[in-house]
Amino acid sequence: MGTNSDDNSTTSQRSRILRHLEENGSITTLQARHLLDIMHPAQRCLELKEAGHRIVCIWTKDVTPEGFSHRVGKYILLPRKQLTLDDFLPGKKEHIS
């Protein structure tokens, strides 16, 4: 899933990582760097979380193409929250628009 785009803006990087997460469910730091040309995937995932996407990070081991093992973040996209009646009761801070 390599990309050869001249657009490496943060917006484009967020779009690439979100698309990968939607299609594959997860991505490691090394995968994001190698496959998507995103050098700081932790920041892009944080920005996506701040935009409302449900992304969690767990620590895992991953191996570089050169054969070196590293402890890296694995970012996992969680399903959208299912709404219940409680989500619409008075006093709730957030309502879905």
N, C-alpha and C positions, 0 to 999 in steps of 0.2 A: 504494500500500500504506500510505497514511496511517493513523494510529491516533488515536482520540479517547478514551483511557482515563484515568481519574483515578489509576490505579495507576502511578506513575512511580518505584517503588522500584528499587534496584539489581538486585534479583532479577528484577523485571519487565523491566527494560531488558536484562539478560543474556538472558532468554528471547526477547525480540523480536529481538535481534541474531542470536542463534543460529538462530532459525527462518528469518530472512531469509537467512543464510549457507547453511543446509541447502537452501533452495528455489532460491537464485540463485547460490550459489558464492562470491560476493564482495560487498563493499560499501565505498564510500569514506566518509571522514569526513563530507563534505558530505551524502551520501545518508543516512547514519545520523541526522544532525541534522535534515534536512528531512523524510524519510519516516517515521522512527521516533521522533522527538523525544528523541534521546539526545545530550546536549550534550558528553559526554566518551567517545566510542566507544573511544578507545585504552585507557582504563582498563577498560571492560567487556570488551574483547577480551583484555586481559592476565588478567583474572579468569577468563575462559573457558579460556585456555591453562593457567593454574594448576590448573584443574579437570580437565585432561587432554585438552581439545580441541586439535586440530592446526590452529592458525591462524597464518599468516605475514602480514607486512606488507611491502608494497613502496611506494615513492614514485611518485606519478603526478600528472598535472595534472587538475584538475576545475574546472568553471565554475559559479559561483553562479547562481541565478535572475536576479540583477541583471546578469549578464554578466561578472563579474570572475573571472579565472583565478587559481587557487591551487595550490600544491604541497601535496598531502594524502596521507595514508596510504590505501592500498587493502588491505583485510583479506580474505584468501582462506582458505577452509576446505579443508584437505587431506583426502583420504580417510583413513579409519582405517588404521592400520598393519596389514599382513598379518603374522600370527605365523608364525614358523618354529620348528623344533625347538630351535634355538639359544636361543630366548627362555626355554626351560624348563630349561636346563642349570644345574647348581650354580654358584653364584657370581654369578648374575644378580641385580641389585638389585631389580628389579620383576618380579612375576608377575601375570598377569591372573587376576582372581578370577571 
